[in-house]
């Protein structure tokens, strides 16, 4: 099975004097059911140069949670994951914050946006139509727009208000989406196909 490293949200639990990495348990089942071995990674090991080399991943998944800047060690780990993926030309999928982190890493920015938290909306664009996407979930209050998009990313889909909902890298097998495949009550067939395609290196 191909090993997919997954970043996690990082939260300070003050009443227990703990800092925790956490990941929605649905991601493990999603990836395992699709034939991949999910391996959550630890933000406290950001900067340990041998950490990722010892894990020897076949792909990277940057998950949701935490705005960029809220958890510096998570930000550092995800930058390290992207460095590793770039060096080794590994496939990478960024989900919600993960897509935002991809854009940030490549020099893009974010803007505050309304109407995208705990709702659903339609996708627009040829890529969305070709991949049978119509309506997706939405849980973000920051967004990538045409003005804040990194130069090396290409827009695949937008919402009706112009907010960018899916991107790909111009040369690397990297994809970002703003919806959460793992949060659907029944996982969409197009999301299954998307994940299988990116991590089997068939994505162009």
C-alpha positions, 0 to 999 in steps of 0.5 A: 500500500502506498503511504500517505502522510497526513498533517493534523490540526494543532490545538492547545488544551489549556485545562489539561496543560496539553498541546494536541495534534488531532485529525478527523478519524474519517480520513483514516477510513477514507484513505484505507478504503481507497487502498492507501496507508494513512500516516498522521504526522506530528507537528512537534517534529517540525524541523527534524530533517530525518523525520520524513526521510525515515517515513518514506512517504508516497504522497502528502495530504494537507488536511483542514483546521487552523488558520495559517499563522495560528499554529506556527509549528504546524505551518512549519511542518507543512512547509517541510512536507511541501519541500519534501514533496517538491524535492521528490516530486511526490503527489500532494492533495491540499484540503481546505486549509491545505489548499490555502497552505499550498497557495501561501507556500507558493507566494500567494495570499488569502482574503476574508470571505463570507457565506462559505461556512457550514454551507453548500454551493455550486462549482463552476468551470470546465474541470468541475463539469468534466469531473462531475462536480456540481455541489460541494460542502464549504467550511472556510472563512478565508479564501484564495481569489484571482488577485491572491493566487500564487503564480504557479497555480492554475484555477480549476473551479470557482464558486458563483462569487468568484472564490477559487475552489480548486487549483493545480500546480502548473508542473508538479502533481499537486492539487488543492480543493476547498471542500472536505471529501471526508465530511460527506455522509456518503463519500462522493464517487467523484471525490473517491476518483479524485483521491485515487487519481492524485495519489496514483500519479495519474493527475495532470 
